[in-house]
Amino acid sequence: MRLVHLSDLHLGFRQYQRLTPAGINQREADVAASFRQAIDRTIALAPQLVVIAGDVFHTVRPTNTAIVHAYMQFARLRQQLPDAEVVMVAGNHDTPRSTETGCILRLFRQLGIHVVDDDPQRLPFPHLDVSVLCVPDIPGKRPALRPEPGPRHNVLLLHGEVEGMLPAHAAAEDRAALEISREELGAERWSYVALGHYHVYREVAPNAYYSGSIDYASANAWGELYEQRVAGIPGKGIIEHDLATGEHRFHPLEPTRQLVDLVPVDAVGMGAPDLDTAIRERLEACPGGIDDKVVRLVVRNVPRHVTREIDHKAIREYKRRALHLLVDMRRPDRPTRDGVSGSPGRRPSLADLVRETLASRTLDAGVDRMALIDLGLHYLAEAERAAAADSDGAAAPVPTGQGGQGA
């Protein structure tokens, strides 16, 4: 008895200010393409049970384009796998703050999908000899996490945080309403535990997993890349699990848009010309080029005056080629933060505070978090350059009446 577990689709996610020829945000289109691929893979695996562990949409009020795309893909899934049971719970991104506002996921009940978006619910499937306890990410609504005694297989489908499993940066950016301990989860009591909320594939117990998101749809994609690299995870994907044999497999999805975190540059001892060369060499050495990719290059230990003097025009030209290019200049006194906690005892810079504040604050629907962070850092850099220029010019003001304007 095989199931497929996927989660954190985040359909409607928007990032950066690039549009497709049809006028859709390019990253929204990328995530939609990743979802099509996930549905293709699920159909090819032909499981008897499909469980979706929340955050189907990125906002509680997604665009019409995102809703139509989701409906068409789920309809295709139901058409191609008519005998499979499809079960979905709401995540924190799907759940309206007001109880009077209906959840958009209920739309999919018209397709025969079992949607649990309010009170936790146990769904029996006698023909599969399976019972699924569905726990959406709803504040204050937590049932006793106990299997049903009759069926051969019991599955727990839950969107939330398992205590101690999420790294600090992930927990701070996007808090789930539901947080449970390992003891309360009791993975050993279940045939399988399908978890959602954490965007990186991760084992909680031999039969309990976060499937991770299907694309990079969070405020800290670089942190996700770092975690995947450290853990040896090939990227985003879906899970196939056999309840009878315990056989487990993670199926990676081909990335719709490549994210590349280049080897950082250490600018110690470099002047502006040397740093220009180092930046150019790093960008030109990107495998397959930077064109149409999302790219980050961290440059450490850059004095403020060198930041002002480098060839910003050349960097702007590179930015035109990539879908998005972040050249992250870090001064010598700035802690190293590659998606993980900084060095203990070191004081964060103003740029760190701006980045972390914007990454964790609640935003209105439709606001592009990464674009907001980039804009905040851009304005901060502009203010620092202006302040430095004023400081440099203060010692030699232009006299009134000698070619300059009077005060």
N, C-alpha and C positions, 0 to 999 in steps of 0.2 A: 504494500500500500504506500504509494509514493505521493509526496506533496512537493509543491514549489512555494518557496517563501521569498517575497520581495517586499520592499518598504521604501519610504521616504522618496517618493517619486517627484514631489515638488513641482508639479506641472504649473506653468505660468510664472516660474522663476525668471526674473529679469536682471540683467547685469550689463554694465557698460552701455555706451550710447551708439551702438551700431545696429542698423536695421537690415533685414533681408530685402530683396527687391519687392516683396509683397508688403513691406512696411511693418513686419513683425520684429521685435527685439531679437537679435541674433542668438543670444544665449537662451532665450525662451524657445526658439526654434531648435536649438541643440538639445535641450532637455526633452522636448517633444520627440525628437528623433531617437534619443536614447530609450524612451519609453516604448516606441514602436519596436525597437530591437529587443527589449525585454519581453514584450508580448510575443514576438516571433520565436524567441528561444523557449518560452513557456509552452507555446503550441507544439513546438518540435519535441519537447520532452513528454508531452501528453500525460501529465499526472492525474490522479483521481481527485486531488484536493489542491486548491490554490489559496494561500493565505497572504493578505496584504496588511502589513502592520502599521498603517497610518501615514499621515502627511502625504496624502494623495495630491493635494494642491499646496501651493506655497502660501496662499492667503485664503481667508474664509470667504472672500468674495472675488473669485478668480474672473478673468476676462472671458467673454463669450468664446473667443478663439480657443482658450485652454479647456473650457467645458466641452465644446464640440469635439475637440481632438480626443479628450479622455473618453467621452461617450462612444465615439467611433471605434477606438481601440478595444475598449472593454466589450463592445458588441461583437467585434471580430473574435475576441477570445471565447465568448459564449457560443458563437456560431461554430467555431472550429473544434471546440471541446464541449459539446452539448451535455455530456454525461458527467463532467467534472463539477464539483461544488466549489464555488468561489466565495470566500469570506473576507470581509474588510472591516477594520476598526478605524475610528477617527483618531488622528493625532492632534497635537496641540495647535498645529497650523490649520487644521480643518475645523476646529471647534470655536464657534462664536462666543464672545464674552457674555452676550445676553442670552438667557435661556429662551427668550421669546423669538429669537432669530433662528430659523431652521438651518440645519446643516446641509450643504450642497451635495454631500455624498448620498443622501437619500434618493437622488435622481437615479442612481444606478440600480435601485431595487426594481425598476421597470425592466431591467435586463435579466432579472433572476439572480442577481448578486445579493448575498446576505450582508447587509450593512448594519453595524452596531455603532451608533454614534452618541448614545446617551447612557442609559443604565447598562452596566455590565450584563452580559447575557450568555447562557450556555446553549449551544446549538447541537442537537443530536442528529447524527446521520447514520441511522440503523443499517442501511444497505452497505455502508463502508465499515461498520462496527467501530465508529469514531465519534467522539464527543469533543467539541471545541468550546473552551471557555474564552469568551471575547471580552477584553478589558480595554476600553478606549481611554484616552488621556483626558479624563474629566476630574476636576478638583472635587475631593471629598467623596467620591463614589468608588470605593474599593471593596470588592467581595473577598470572602475567604478563598484563598487560592488552593482549592482542593479538587482533585480529580473526581469524576463520577465513577462509582464502583462497578457499573454494569459493562460498559463497552470495553473492547479489547485495547483500544488506543485512546488516550486522552491528550489533547493538544491545548496548550495555553498560548493564546494570541494576545499580545500586550504591547501597547505603546507607552514607554516611560523609561526612567533611569534606574538601572540596577546599581545600588549603592557601591561606590568605589570603582566602577567600571569605566566611567568617562573621564578623560583627562581634564585638567582644570580649565583649559581654554574652551573646550567643547561645552562643558557644563555652564560656563559663565555666559557664553554667547546666546544660548537658546535653551532656557530652562523648561523642562517638562513639568506638568502639574503633578504627575504621578512618580514618586520615588519609592522604591521598595528595597528591602535588604535581601541578601542571598538566602537567608534563613526563611523569610516569608515567601520568596520565589519557590523554594523547594524543588529545584530542577529534577532531582532524583525521583520525584513522585510522578513525573510526566513522561509520556512517550516522546514528546518534543515540545520545546518552548521557542516560539517565534517572536522575536523582539524587534521593535522599531524605535527610532528617535536618534540613535547614534549613527553617524554617516559612514563609518568605517566598518568593514566586515570584521567581526570579532566573536571569539568563543567565550561564553560565560561558564559553560559546563559542557561535557561531551555531547549533550543533547539539547543545549540551549545556546542560541546564537542571535546576534545582531546581523542582519543581512547587509547592512549599510545602504547608502543611497545608490541610485542608478546613474547619477551624474554628480558633478561638483556644484552643489546648489546650496552652499552655506556662506557665511561671512568670512570663513577662513579655509579656503581651498588649499592653501599652502601647508597649513597644519595637517590636513588630511593626507596630502602627498607625503609629508614627512613620516606620519604614522604608518602609512602603507609601505613606505620604503624600509623602515626599521623592522616591520613585522614580516616583510617578504610577501606582501599581498599584491597580486598583479593589477589591481585597480578596482573598478566598480563592477557589480554583478548581481546575480541572484543565486539562491540556494536550492538544491534538490536534495531531499532527505527521504529515505525509505523507513517508514515506521516499523515494518516487520523485521528488517535485518539490521537497522541502524546505519546502513551505508549512507555516507554524507559526501556531498560534492558541491564546491563553489564554482559557479560558471561565470567567468569574467565576460564582460561585454566590451566590444570594441569601442574605444572612446570616440564620441562624435566630434569633439573638439580637443585637440591636444593641449595639455597644460605642461609647461616646461619650467622647472626651477633650476636655473643655471648654477654652475659652481660659483660661489661668491668670489668677489675680488677683494683682496686686502690692500688698501691704499696707503699703508704705512710707508712714509718716505717718498711718496709720489707727488710730483707737481701736477698741474692741470694737463700739460701735454702727455705725460706718461699715463695718467689716468684715462685720458681720451683714447689712447692706444689700447689700454687694457680692456676698456669697455667695448671698443669696436671688435677686438679679437674674440671676446667672449660671445658677443652677439653673432658674429659671423661663423663661429664654430658650432652654433646650435645645430644638432642633427636634423637634416632636412630643411634648415632655414627657419626663420621666425615668422614667415608669412602666414597670416590667418590663424596664428596660434595665440594662446594666452601665455605670456612669458614673464618671469620675474628674474631680475638680477640684483642681488644684494651686494652693495659696495660698502665695506666696513672701514672704519678709521679714516673718514674723510673730514679734514678740517673745514671750517665754515668758509674760509677764503678760497679754498680749492673748489668747493661746491659752486661758488659764484663764477669761477673762472673757466670751468670746463665748457666744452662745445655743446651747448644746449640745442643748437640748431640741428646738429647731427643726430642727437637723441630723438628730437621731434620727427626726423625723417624715418628713423627706425620705427617709431610709434605708429606712423602711417601704414607701415607694412604689416604689423601684427594686428590681430583683432584687439589685443590689449597688451601693452608692455609697461611693466612697473620697474623702473630703475630706482631701487630703494637705497638712498644715500644715508649712511649712518655715521654720525660723528664719533670721535674716539670715546666720549663719555657715555655713549648710549649702550644699554645692555643688548646682548644678542638675543633675539626672540624669533625663532623660526617655527612658530606654531607651538612651542613648548614654553614652559616657564623660564624666566630669565635667571641669571646668576644670583644666588642668594646674597642679600646684603647690599646689592647695587641699586641705586636710586633710578627709577625710570625717567626717561627724558620727556619733554613736553610732547614730542611726536608720539611716544608710546602711550601717553595718557589720552591724547586725542584719538588714536587708533582704538584703544581698548574701550573708551567711553562710547564711541560711535558703534563699535561692534556689539555692545551689550544692551544698548538702549532700545526701547520699544519704538517701532516706526509705524507710520500710517501705511495702510495697504497701498501697494504700487510704488513705494519708495525703494529705489535701488540702493541697498546697503553698501555694496562695494564702491559704487559711484560716489556715494556720500562720503565714505572714508577717504577716497582718492581726492575728492574736492576739498575736504577739510585739511588734508596734508598739503595739498597744493597752496591753499591760502596761508597756511602756517609758514611754508617755505618762502612764499612771496613776502610775508610780513618780516621774516628774519632777514631776507636779502635787503629789504627797504631799510630796516633798522641798521644793518651793517653799513649800507651806503651812506646813511645820514651820519653815522659815527665817523666814517672815513672822511666825509666832507666837512665836518664841523670845525676842523683845525684851520681850514683855509677857505672862508666864505668869500663869495664874489662881491667886491665892493660896489656900492650903489653908484651909478653914473659911469661905470667903466665896462660897458658892454652887457651888464646884467640888469635884471629887474629889481627894483627896490622892494622892500617889504611892504 
